[in-house]
Amino acid sequence: MRNPLPLMTPALPTLQQQAQRLRLLIPRMPIPRIVQQLIVQAPETQETKDQASQDQALTDQAPTAEAMTTPALNGTAFPSKLTEGKPTRSPLLPATPGGDSTDKAATIRVRLGCALLTALLWWLPGQQAGWFALGWIALTPLFWALHDLDGRARWRLGHLTGWLSYALINWWIIPTITKASPVIGIPAPLGALLGVLAVTFIALVHSSIVAGCAWLWNPRASWVQRAPWALPVLIALLWACLDALRYETQLAHGWGALAYTQWRDTALLQSAAYIGQHGLSALCVWFATSLALWIRRGDVFLWRAPVAVFILLHGWGAYRLTLPFSPRPPLRVLLVQTNIPSWRKNAESSAESPYAQAMRLTHEGVQAAAARTGGSLTGGNLIGAFDLIVWPETTAIVWQPKGRNRFLREGALGTEMAGLDALARELKTPILFGAHRAVSREELYNTAVLITPNGEESFSAKQHLVPFGERAPYNEYLPFLRALAPSPEITPGVQTQTLAFNRPSTGERLVAGCVICFESCFRYPARRLAKDGAQLIVVMTNDEWFSGTNSPWEHAAMATVRAVENRAAVVQVANAGYSFVVDPYGRFVVNSDNTLSGPQAVPDRKSGPPTQALSTFGVAQALPATVSLP
């Protein structure tokens, strides 16, 4: 039998013809000089000279235009118009020294297109459509384009790609700061300018992760020739380390983690229970870089290995999803979702306050539940209706005298706390609510407060504050930055604190951990609470600031990773955002619709998986839900 390999010899001209066609598809738009400097080759080094010599040798050996033909559909052949009258060299390769300007411009456009494509593939999976598979290949165009660049050019293209990606993911910051400009005390146009500067700064800082990995990506290194599989592994490990480090500063920002692109892939998401958010991001990087290297080298092992691992992880995750929950009685929770404009939460207004609206919705929700079970709000038949009532972030304002671990219940400063104390006693149910806790008029905490029917109270202060939204970062070293933050600034909490309460229906002691708004974007706050014994993770948030953007949804999707990481249900209650329950496997649990109704039983594994559903955005309502406990 003849060797079939000689039949494949015309493949080289065909690839060159395809490259020429791709070149014609690229718009011949003018490219700013600064962009050219970012993505063209750096000044020549010995390495680039050697590569240029190899490219020139390949060009000299390439067939002429007369020898190249393009097969027609009917099997005949005709000369290619794309290569007529000039040598053919793929414009996807870097232009050799002295090459014509047309080839250089085409190369720049290809690399710029790869940067834009990476940004788009990175952003799309985090949206409500949940195209999670795009997250696996988001970085493939970038690392494919890095193949023939030297270290400096790789760094530049990586930085540009990272900046485009993080700017696209965080565009919602611009309308958010514009909306908050009256609170800051600046005109709206200046707020929009600050928003643009904020997005630019965030993208520049976090794009260093992409730039660092791009700089290390050198497929032409001698050790890579011997073990090409090791390069994607090295890049994935470096990415995980850098991704973890960027969450450890006062400038940390959670949006943009590749792990969050997998919120809808519940099978693969189960691996986060062992490798966490950063490990899940590293898996996506490993898959994408292996694919990019395979396209360049043609080594089938480079794509077979990650595909096999992903198949195994999906199979194992699908099996985990079939396992039943613990037979422990589920927790019945009333989620009170308010809908108050953020500017009104801290301003004097004749309209309904957050506290008053939450109080009204709580009574309506409990009354509806009691009516459904045959009782009434005044009939005393309320024990067991709910095990916990949860309000959103900063719904109340409570005062705590300095040096005492008790909240005021007397006078004007203690009015709201006294009302909540009475409500917990009346409903015989613990209430967990968000509050601005003032120790003094200068010391203010963003706090989760738990008050029980017998008057016990505990609190947990927010530790990871929003940069410039609640506190100027590093203001102890750069005090002038305080002018860019609201006044008074929020004081960060000093330690993690779980919140314990007794279940009204059974008397069982349960432990909850509360993360507030921005903290749910990060792995460590919820992880520390779970290690301290939290059986339930509660997220309080005020997402009204982001209304009109997709940021509230992206924030909600992060809860799936938090649930799987800690194998604990996540309950989120929002002001004007999305309120929901995520089970320990990362699936959104069935909740009520826009009308107030009694508690709903959540389907268990035997009756079918829960439906992925969220409460309606921006609707004030009380949502009964059932939470499965580990």
Residue pairs with C-beta under 8 A, 6 or more apart in sequence:
12 62
13 62
13 63
13 67
13 68
13 88
15 90
16 62
16 68
16 83
16 88
16 89
16 90
17 68
17 70
17 80
17 82
17 83
17 88
19 90
19 91
19 92
20 80
20 82
20 83
20 88
20 90
20 91
21 82
22 91
22 92
22 110
23 91
23 106
24 82
26 106
26 109
26 110
26 113
27 109
28 105
28 109
29 109
31 105
31 108
31 109
31 112
35 108
35 112
35 160
36 108
37 156
38 156
38 157
38 159
38 160
39 108
39 111
39 112
39 115
39 153
39 156
39 157
39 160
40 104
40 107
40 108
40 153
41 48
41 94
41 95
41 149
41 150
41 153
42 48
42 149
42 150
42 151
42 152
42 153
42 156
44 52
44 97
45 150
47 150
47 220
48 150
49 97
51 94
51 148
51 220
52 96
52 97
55 89
55 93
55 94
55 96
56 96
58 89
59 87
59 89
59 96
62 87
62 88
62 89
63 88
64 87
65 79
65 80
65 83
65 84
65 85
65 86
65 87
65 88
66 79
68 79
68 80
68 83
68 88
69 77
69 78
69 79
69 80
70 77
70 78
70 79
70 80
70 82
71 77
72 78
89 103
91 103
91 106
91 107
91 110
92 107
92 110
93 107
93 148
94 107
94 148
94 149
95 103
95 104
95 107
110 145
111 145
111 157
113 141
114 141
114 142
114 144
114 145
114 161
115 141
115 142
115 145
115 157
115 160
115 161
115 164
116 164
117 141
118 138
118 139
118 140
118 141
118 142
118 161
118 164
118 165
119 161
119 164
119 165
119 167
119 168
120 168
121 134
121 135
121 137
121 138
121 140
121 141
122 135
122 138
122 139
122 165
122 168
122 169
122 256
122 258
122 261
123 165
123 168
123 169
124 131
124 134
125 131
125 132
125 133
125 134
125 135
125 138
125 261
125 262
126 169
126 260
126 261
126 263
126 554
126 557
127 550
127 553
127 554
128 550
128 553
130 263
130 264
132 261
132 262
132 263
132 264
132 265
132 268
133 265
134 261
135 258
135 261
135 262
135 284
136 284
136 287
136 288
136 310
137 287
137 288
137 291
138 258
138 261
138 284
138 288
139 284
139 285
139 288
139 289
139 292
140 288
140 289
140 291
140 292
140 295
141 292
142 157
142 158
142 161
142 210
142 214
142 292
143 214
143 217
143 235
143 288
143 289
143 292
143 293
144 292
144 295
144 296
145 157
146 154
146 157
146 158
146 214
146 217
147 219
147 292
147 296
149 157
151 215
151 218
154 214
154 215
154 217
154 218
155 211
155 212
155 214
155 215
156 211
157 214
158 207
158 210
158 211
158 212
158 213
158 214
158 215
159 207
159 208
159 210
159 211
159 214
160 207
161 207
161 210
161 214
162 203
162 206
162 207
162 208
162 209
162 210
162 211
163 203
163 204
163 207
164 203
165 203
165 207
165 210
165 256
166 202
166 203
166 206
166 207
166 255
166 256
167 199
167 200
167 203
169 255
169 256
170 199
170 202
170 203
170 253
170 255
170 256
171 199
171 549
172 546
172 549
172 550
172 551
173 195
173 198
173 199
173 202
174 192
174 195
174 196
174 198
174 199
175 195
175 548
175 549
176 195
176 545
176 546
176 549
176 551
177 184
177 191
177 192
177 194
177 195
177 198
178 188
178 191
178 192
178 195
179 191
179 342
179 545
180 191
180 342
180 469
180 545
181 187
181 188
181 190
181 191
181 192
181 194
182 188
182 343
183 342
183 343
183 346
183 486
184 191
184 484
184 486
186 194
194 484
198 468
202 253
205 246
205 251
206 246
206 253
206 256
208 242
209 239
209 242
209 243
209 246
212 238
212 242
213 235
213 238
213 239
213 242
213 285
216 234
216 235
216 238
217 231
217 235
217 289
218 224
218 231
219 228
219 231
219 293
219 296
219 297
223 230
224 230
224 231
228 293
228 297
228 299
228 302
229 290
229 301
229 302
229 305
231 289
231 293
232 285
232 286
232 289
232 290
232 293
232 302
232 306
233 286
235 285
235 286
235 289
236 282
236 283
236 285
236 286
236 289
237 282
239 281
239 282
239 285
240 278
240 279
240 281
240 282
240 285
243 257
243 278
243 281
243 282
244 278
246 252
246 253
247 254
247 522
247 523
247 524
249 473
250 465
250 467
250 473
250 474
251 467
251 473
252 464
252 467
252 522
253 467
253 521
254 518
254 521
254 522
254 558
255 521
255 551
255 554
257 277
257 278
257 281
258 280
258 281
258 284
258 285
259 272
259 277
259 278
259 280
259 281
259 284
259 561
260 277
260 554
260 557
260 558
260 561
261 284
262 268
262 269
262 280
262 284
262 561
263 269
263 557
263 558
263 560
263 561
263 586
264 612
265 314
266 317
266 321
266 560
266 585
266 586
266 587
267 313
267 314
267 315
267 317
267 318
267 321
268 280
268 283
268 310
268 313
268 314
268 317
269 280
269 317
269 560
269 561
269 564
269 585
269 586
270 313
270 316
270 317
270 320
270 321
270 564
270 585
270 586
271 279
271 280
271 283
271 313
271 316
271 317
272 279
272 280
272 561
272 564
272 565
272 586
273 564
273 565
273 567
275 282
275 283
276 523
276 527
276 565
277 523
277 561
277 565
278 523
280 561
283 309
283 310
283 313
286 306
287 306
287 310
290 302
290 303
290 305
290 306
291 302
291 303
291 306
293 299
293 302
294 300
294 302
294 303
320 585
321 585
321 609
322 605
323 605
324 604
324 605
324 606
325 583
325 584
325 604
325 605
325 628
326 628
326 629
326 630
328 628
328 629
328 630
329 505
329 506
329 629
330 602
330 626
330 627
330 628
330 629
331 387
331 388
331 503
331 510
331 536
331 569
331 626
331 627
331 628
331 629
332 384
332 385
332 386
332 387
332 388
332 505
332 599
332 624
332 625
332 626
332 627
333 386
333 387
333 388
333 389
333 390
333 571
333 581
333 624
333 625
333 626
333 627
334 362
334 365
334 366
334 369
334 386
334 388
334 389
334 390
334 429
334 622
334 623
334 624
334 625
335 390
335 571
335 573
335 579
335 580
335 581
335 591
335 615
335 622
335 623
335 624
335 625
336 358
336 361
336 362
336 365
336 389
336 390
336 391
336 392
336 573
336 622
336 623
337 361
337 392
337 573
337 574
337 575
337 576
337 577
337 579
337 615
337 619
337 620
337 621
337 622
337 623
338 354
338 357
338 358
338 361
338 391
338 392
338 395
338 575
338 576
338 620
339 357
339 544
339 575
339 576
339 618
339 619
339 620
340 352
340 353
340 354
340 357
340 544
340 575
340 576
341 544
342 542
342 544
342 545
342 575
344 351
344 353
344 354
345 354
345 394
345 542
345 575
352 360
354 392
354 394
354 395
354 396
354 575
355 395
355 396
355 397
355 416
355 419
357 620
358 391
358 392
358 395
358 396
358 433
359 419
359 423
361 620
361 621
361 622
362 389
362 391
362 423
362 427
362 431
362 622
363 377
364 596
364 622
365 596
365 622
365 623
365 624
366 377
366 382
366 385
366 386
366 389
366 427
366 429
367 376
367 377
368 596
368 597
368 598
368 622
369 385
369 386
369 598
369 599
369 624
370 376
370 377
370 379
370 381
370 382
370 385
371 598
372 597
372 598
372 599
373 381
373 385
373 598
374 381
375 381
375 382
375 385
382 427
382 428
382 429
383 428
383 504
383 505
384 504
384 505
385 429
385 599
386 427
386 429
386 504
386 599
386 624
387 429
387 430
387 503
387 504
387 505
387 510
388 429
388 430
388 431
388 432
388 501
388 512
389 427
389 429
389 430
389 431
389 432
390 431
390 432
390 433
390 538
390 540
390 571
390 573
391 431
391 432
391 433
391 434
391 540
391 573
392 433
392 434
392 540
392 541
392 542
392 573
392 574
392 575
393 434
393 446
393 516
393 517
393 540
393 541
393 542
393 574
393 575
394 434
394 435
394 436
394 446
394 542
394 575
395 433
395 434
395 435
395 575
396 416
396 417
396 420
396 433
396 434
396 435
396 436
396 449
397 416
397 435
397 436
397 438
398 407
398 408
398 414
398 416
398 417
398 435
398 436
398 437
398 438
398 447
398 449
399 407
399 408
399 413
399 414
399 417
399 437
399 438
400 406
400 407
400 408
400 437
400 438
400 439
401 408
401 439
402 439
402 440
406 457
407 414
407 417
407 437
407 449
407 457
408 414
408 417
409 417
409 418
409 421
410 418
413 438
416 435
417 451
420 431
420 433
420 451
421 451
421 455
423 431
424 430
424 431
424 451
424 452
424 453
425 453
425 455
427 453
428 453
428 504
429 453
429 504
430 450
430 451
430 452
430 453
430 501
430 502
430 504
431 450
431 451
432 448
432 449
432 450
432 499
432 512
432 514
432 538
433 448
433 449
433 451
433 540
434 446
434 447
434 448
434 449
434 516
434 540
434 542
435 447
435 448
435 449
436 444
436 445
436 446
436 447
437 444
437 445
437 446
437 447
437 449
437 459
437 461
438 444
438 445
439 445
441 488
442 488
443 491
444 488
444 489
444 490
444 491
445 461
445 462
445 490
445 491
445 493
446 461
446 462
446 465
446 470
446 490
446 516
446 517
447 459
447 460
447 461
447 462
447 493
447 516
448 459
448 460
448 461
448 462
448 499
448 514
448 516
448 538
448 540
449 457
449 458
449 459
450 457
450 458
450 459
450 499
450 501
450 512
451 457
452 501
452 502
453 504
456 501
458 497
458 499
458 500
459 497
459 499
460 493
460 496
460 497
460 498
460 499
460 513
460 514
461 491
461 492
461 493
461 494
461 497
462 470
462 490
462 492
462 493
462 516
462 517
462 518
462 519
463 492
463 493
463 494
463 496
463 519
463 525
464 492
464 518
464 519
464 522
464 525
465 471
465 490
465 492
465 518
466 517
466 518
467 473
468 481
468 484
468 485
469 485
469 486
469 518
470 485
470 486
470 489
470 490
471 485
471 489
471 490
471 491
471 492
472 478
472 481
472 482
472 484
472 485
472 489
473 481
474 481
475 481
475 482
475 485
475 489
482 489
496 513
496 525
496 528
496 529
496 532
498 511
498 512
498 513
498 529
498 532
498 533
498 534
499 511
499 512
499 513
499 514
500 509
500 510
500 511
500 512
501 509
501 510
501 512
502 508
502 509
502 510
503 509
503 510
510 535
510 536
510 629
511 532
511 533
511 534
511 535
511 536
512 534
512 535
512 536
512 537
512 538
513 526
513 529
513 530
513 532
513 534
513 536
513 537
513 538
514 529
514 537
514 538
514 539
514 540
515 525
515 526
515 529
515 537
515 538
515 539
515 540
515 562
516 539
516 540
516 541
517 539
517 540
517 541
517 542
519 525
519 526
520 526
520 539
520 541
520 555
520 558
520 559
520 562
520 572
521 555
521 558
523 561
523 562
523 565
526 537
526 562
526 565
526 566
527 565
527 566
529 537
529 566
530 537
530 565
530 566
530 568
534 566
534 568
535 568
535 629
535 630
536 568
536 569
536 571
536 627
536 629
537 562
537 563
537 566
537 568
537 569
537 570
537 571
538 570
538 571
538 572
538 573
539 559
539 562
539 570
539 571
539 572
539 573
540 572
540 573
540 574
541 555
541 572
541 573
541 574
541 575
541 577
542 574
542 575
542 576
542 577
543 551
543 552
543 555
543 574
543 575
543 576
543 577
543 578
544 575
544 576
544 577
544 618
546 552
546 555
546 577
547 576
547 617
547 618
552 574
552 577
552 578
552 617
553 578
555 577
555 578
556 572
556 577
556 578
556 580
556 614
559 570
559 572
559 580
559 582
560 570
560 582
560 586
560 587
560 588
561 586
562 570
562 582
563 569
563 570
563 582
563 583
563 584
563 585
563 586
564 584
564 585
564 586
566 584
567 584
567 630
568 584
568 630
569 581
569 582
569 583
569 584
569 589
569 627
569 628
569 629
569 630
570 581
570 582
571 580
571 581
571 625
571 627
572 578
572 579
572 580
572 581
572 582
573 579
576 617
576 618
577 617
577 618
578 614
578 615
578 617
579 591
579 614
579 615
579 623
580 588
580 589
580 591
580 613
580 614
580 615
580 625
581 588
581 589
581 591
581 602
581 625
581 626
581 627
582 588
582 589
583 589
583 602
583 610
583 628
584 628
584 630
587 609
587 610
587 612
588 610
588 611
588 612
588 613
588 614
589 602
589 610
589 613
589 625
589 626
589 627
590 600
590 602
590 603
590 610
590 611
590 613
591 600
591 613
591 614
591 615
591 623
591 624
591 625
592 600
592 615
592 621
592 623
592 624
592 625
593 616
594 616
594 619
594 621
596 621
596 622
597 624
598 624
599 624
599 625
599 626
600 624
600 625
600 626
601 626
602 610
602 625
602 626
602 627
602 628
603 609
603 610
604 628
615 621
615 623
